[in-house]
Amino acid sequence: MISELKQQINNDFPLVNEISNDDDYLSLLDDSQINASDHTVLIVDSSEETREVLSTVLERDGVKTVSTAIPRRGIELAQEVRPDLIVLDLETQLLSPQETIASFTENEEIADTPFVLLGTAKIDQTKMNDNFVSKPYHYAPLIQKIKEMLDLLSNKQQKSQ
């Protein structure tokens, strides 16, 4: 069965080569659902493959996704869509990591939106370091981090009702 799952992922995403063991494949295709399926995640990443893999896996779990390669378009989408979580690649060709973060966090409409940040170096802003995923990364732990954050958001929403 695992070999069939590996084949499915490799066929769908031929550039996925960082999946190193059977558990990582199973994590990607895990049938567990996120508590609330009414979440929206904005993915801002220059890698088309990353946007596609994250969107496919999250949408299978009932999470709505919106994605773009361009940070400035990500800000516009965040203002329009009001996502519950933003996955943000800090390494774009257009802005430095600090400029990328600032462009999102200084915008009052989206400043309180939680982030999962992707990059090669830790950032200065301590409150965001817990949600930092270092490159190169495996998709399974990244997806797990996103699901954990969405679960936390669901739990907070349930407690506030």
matplotlib code that plots the C-alpha trace (Angstrom):
import matplotlib.pyplot as plt

x = [0.0, 2.8, 4.4, 1.1, 0.9, 4.5, 3.7, 0.6, 2.6, 5.5, 3.2, 1.3, 4.4, 7.4, 9.8, 9.1, 12.3, 12.7, 10.3, 12.7, 10.7, 7.4, 6.1, 6.5, 4.4, 1.7, 1.7, 1.0, -1.9, -3.1, -6.9, -7.2, -9.3, -8.7, -11.3, -13.1, -13.3, -14.2, -10.6, -8.8, -5.1, -3.2, 0.0, 2.6, 5.5, 7.5, 7.7, 4.8, 5.4, 5.1, 1.9, 0.5, 1.5, 0.2, -3.1, -3.7, -3.2, -5.0, -8.0, -8.3, -8.8, -11.5, -9.4, -9.9, -6.6, -5.6, -2.1, 0.3, 4.0, 4.1, 4.2, 2.4, -0.4, -0.4, -1.2, -4.1, -5.4, -5.1, -7.1, -9.8, -10.1, -9.2, -7.4, -7.2, -3.5, -0.8, 2.1, 4.7, 8.0, 10.5, 12.9, 11.5, 13.4, 11.5, 12.0, 14.4, 13.0, 12.6, 10.8, 8.5, 7.5, 7.1, 4.9, 2.4, 2.7, 2.5, -0.8, -3.4, -6.1, -4.0, -1.4, -3.2, -3.3, -1.1, 1.8, 3.9, 7.2, 9.5, 13.1, 16.8, 17.6, 15.8, 14.1, 14.5, 10.9, 10.7, 6.9, 7.2, 10.1, 7.8, 6.1, 9.3, 10.1, 13.6, 14.6, 15.2, 12.1, 10.1, 6.5, 5.1, 6.4, 5.4, 1.9, 1.7, 2.7, -0.1, -2.6, -1.5, -2.0, -5.4, -6.4, -5.3, -7.4, -10.4, -10.0, -9.8, -12.9, -14.8, -13.8, -14.9, -18.4]
y = [0.0, 2.4, 1.9, 2.8, 6.0, 6.9, 6.4, 8.6, 11.4, 11.0, 11.0, 14.1, 16.0, 14.7, 17.2, 16.0, 14.4, 15.3, 12.7, 10.4, 7.6, 5.8, 7.8, 11.1, 9.7, 8.6, 12.0, 13.6, 11.3, 11.1, 10.9, 12.8, 15.9, 19.4, 20.2, 22.9, 22.7, 26.3, 27.5, 29.4, 29.4, 31.9, 30.4, 33.0, 31.1, 31.6, 27.8, 26.5, 23.0, 24.1, 26.0, 23.0, 20.4, 22.5, 23.4, 19.8, 18.3, 21.0, 21.1, 17.3, 18.1, 20.6, 23.7, 26.5, 27.7, 30.8, 31.1, 33.4, 33.7, 37.4, 38.9, 42.2, 40.1, 38.1, 41.2, 42.1, 38.5, 38.6, 41.8, 40.4, 36.8, 37.4, 34.0, 32.2, 31.5, 32.7, 30.5, 32.9, 32.2, 34.8, 34.3, 36.1, 37.7, 41.0, 41.7, 40.8, 38.6, 41.6, 43.6, 40.6, 40.2, 44.0, 44.3, 41.9, 42.7, 46.5, 46.2, 46.8, 44.7, 41.5, 42.2, 39.8, 36.9, 34.0, 33.0, 30.0, 31.4, 29.6, 30.5, 29.6, 31.9, 32.6, 36.0, 38.7, 38.9, 36.4, 36.0, 34.5, 32.2, 29.4, 29.4, 29.3, 26.3, 26.2, 25.4, 22.9, 21.3, 18.1, 18.7, 16.3, 18.4, 21.6, 20.3, 19.0, 22.5, 24.1, 21.6, 22.1, 25.9, 25.4, 23.1, 25.7, 28.3, 26.0, 25.4, 29.1, 29.7, 26.9, 28.3, 31.8, 30.7]
z = [0.0, 0.9, -2.5, -4.2, -2.1, -3.0, -6.6, -6.4, -4.8, -7.2, -10.2, -9.0, -7.8, -9.7, -8.2, -4.6, -3.8, -0.1, 1.2, 2.9, 4.5, 4.6, 7.6, 5.6, 2.8, 5.2, 6.9, 3.6, 2.9, 6.5, 6.6, 9.8, 9.4, 10.8, 13.5, 11.5, 7.7, 7.3, 7.5, 4.7, 4.2, 2.1, 0.6, -0.6, -2.1, -5.3, -5.7, -7.8, -6.6, -2.9, -3.6, -5.4, -2.8, 0.1, -1.7, -2.7, 0.7, 2.6, 0.3, 0.6, 4.3, 3.6, 4.0, 1.4, -0.1, -2.0, -3.4, -5.2, -6.0, -5.4, -1.9, -2.8, -4.4, -1.2, 0.8, -1.5, -1.3, 2.5, 2.6, 0.3, 1.6, 5.3, 5.7, 9.1, 8.4, 6.0, 4.9, 3.8, 2.0, 3.2, 0.3, -2.7, -5.4, -4.9, -1.2, 1.7, 4.4, 6.7, 4.0, 3.3, 6.9, 7.4, 4.4, 6.0, 9.7, 9.2, 7.3, 10.0, 8.2, 8.4, 11.2, 13.6, 11.2, 12.3, 10.0, 9.2, 7.8, 5.5, 5.0, 5.5, 8.5, 11.7, 11.9, 14.5, 15.5, 18.4, 18.4, 14.9, 15.5, 16.9, 13.5, 11.4, 9.2, 8.0, 4.5, 3.1, 4.7, 4.2, 3.2, 6.0, 9.0, 7.2, 6.7, 10.2, 11.5, 9.4, 10.7, 14.3, 13.9, 12.3, 15.2, 17.7, 15.9, 15.9, 19.6, 20.3, 18.2, 20.1, 23.5, 22.6, 21.6]

ax = plt.figure().add_subplot(projection="3d")
ax.plot(x, y, z, "-o")
ax.set_aspect("equal")
plt.show()
